[in-house]
Amino acid sequence: MTTQWWRGAVVYQIYIRSFADGSGDGVGDIAGLRARLPYLQRLGVDAIWINPWYPSPLEDGGYDVAGYRDVDPVLGTLAEAEQLIAEAHAGGLRVILDIVPNHTSKAHPWFRSALDAKPGSAERDFYLFRDGRGRDGELPPNNWTSVFGGPAWTRVPDGQWYLHLFAPGQPDLNWAEPRVRAEFEAILRFWFDRGMDGFRIDVANMMVKDPALPDLTGKVAAPGHHPYEDRDELHDIYRRWRQIADSYSEPRVFVAEAWVDDQDRLALYLRPDELHTAFNFDFLTVPWDAAQARASIDRTRHALSAVGAPATWVLSNHDVARHLSRFGRPPHPQGRGIRYVQLSQLAQCPLDIELGTRRSRAAVLLLLALPGSAYLYQGEELGLWEVEDLPDDALRDPTWTQSGHLDRGRDGCRVPLPWSGDAAPFGFGPPGSTPWLPQPPEWKKLTAARQEDDPGSMLQLYRDATELRHALPALGDGTMRWLDTPDEVLAFERGDGFGCAVNFDADPWPLPDGATVLLASGPLDDGLLPRDTAVWLCGGRTAGNG
Ligand code: NOJ
């Protein structure tokens, strides 16, 4: 692989607490992950991205970090982390870790010192403490609300308030404070020095706030001037981070988690002296619809071509409902960001697992054929669905409580993986262990072991696709050309003679004369591409079949 491996890599996301449990305490850990590295190699991915593994009181699944230079004892030790990196590298896998710079945990020593210190002290300056409004300061300093629901401010015993755009246990850092900047630069080096290949930057678009912390007015702010989203000053931070990444002999990389609606604004993060890539949430939020998928692909490519950055393609992650469940329903208003179908809507849109599976198979062939890098979320290769009936008392996502029990949150996509066997824990942990979220009994049909030797399984499709992707120079980074097709079919060519066609919702579509089928997501119908099916082709030209 070249040093620009990230331009075309397939990256597999490990939500570590739900991947594999080596210790038997019901929580996935580094030991479990190390034992499953051969599975990942066989899956044919190029890199793994691991969600936060730092010490954490778990008020937001580990995105509340109490110490950035260590590993939570439930997940392992720093020494095990180093072993994991070494073993992954030996097996040809790069490793990317999450970094959480917008906020810490309230258990972080900085926040504890800030609470012990007085209003106006240097310790409080690490965070955004302010006096309240109202006669006795009893009202929050402004009208901002938390992403998880409820006010974005919590009052401390001496009367001041602190800002938390997420859970109260996640105080926002003050990025105007040079000590915060210096500390994060040191944290990057700490992990880079241990061989970490890159970072996924959490909430990369919200770290910098308008110093005046003004109320939100409801009016659309001028680009770069929203009180806390996508502010122009962020780019100075990333220019500095890029210099650090580039100072390593094998340059390290960044992928931004930035829910920025305007693709041209998002592209600014990816200028050559800033971040390498950003998740393509525009594409992730597209329903199963040819026109919308095509428009998103075009928007992405157009915006990124201005800065020379590769696209990333992603269907699922730990914050959104699994795509099998999104695609296995009639189109519904899908929420932005971490939101999903509201509880009240679920009953009206029952999930059709067969339909969702068929479309998910087609979707991954589209994903892996598009130019750029692709992100897979653990379990999608097994065809897992969103678990929508977790018992209320099992739910851990702060969204559930902060929304006043209106939004069940994201636990349904974080249920521990089924590896083998006929009953829970399905090989996730040793027999007799109890996974931290209950697994549906129906997942016995979807275990990795069961799919292992089934040529028609989802797992096998993923393996076939990554194998071909490595074998075909046309795939990965590069360009594509749309072909002329009916509206409900998308087809494009890459390189010299590779073609991908997806029938979203049209009558069976005749494959081009002379084309050889390299891979199909489902059965073809005598040279016709049925609805909800995708195919990879070589030779022949798809043009003119419209
Ligand atoms: C985005 C992460 O992906 C999500 O899981 C987390 O809750 C928020 N950022 C806050 O850190």
Residues whose N, C-alpha, C, O or C-beta is under 5 A from the ligand:
A	BS01	NOJ	D60 Y63 F166 D202 V203 D319
